[in-house]
Amino acid sequence: MYTSKPLSGQKGMALALTLLFLLILVMGGSLFVIASQTEIKHGSSYTRRMEALSVA
């Protein structure tokens, strides 16, 4: 068990990276859904987005 410590460390790192990747995917997907919903509501969200970018 103790001899495979670096291997378990690599597994843990891969697991952490996979979880982080999944978290980024979920957050990006939810942001995309929210953006598309607001786009359907407002209609002209592209100009609003450009205005927000120019302000920021």
ZIURCOR-V980151 format. One record per residue. N is the residue number from 1. BURIAL is b if it has 9 or more other C-alpha atoms within 8 Angstrom, else e. Layout:
N,BURIAL + N,BURIAL
//
This chain:
1,e + 2,e + 3,e + 4,e + 5,e + 6,e + 7,e + 8,e + 9,e + 10,e + 11,e + 12,e + 13,e + 14,e + 15,e + 16,e + 17,e + 18,e + 19,e + 20,e + 21,e + 22,e + 23,e + 24,e + 25,e + 26,e + 27,e + 28,e + 29,e + 30,e + 31,e + 32,e + 33,e + 34,e + 35,e + 36,e + 37,e + 38,b + 39,b + 40,e + 41,e + 42,e + 43,e + 44,e + 45,b + 46,e + 47,e + 48,e + 49,e + 50,e + 51,e + 52,e + 53,e + 54,e + 55,e + 56,e
//
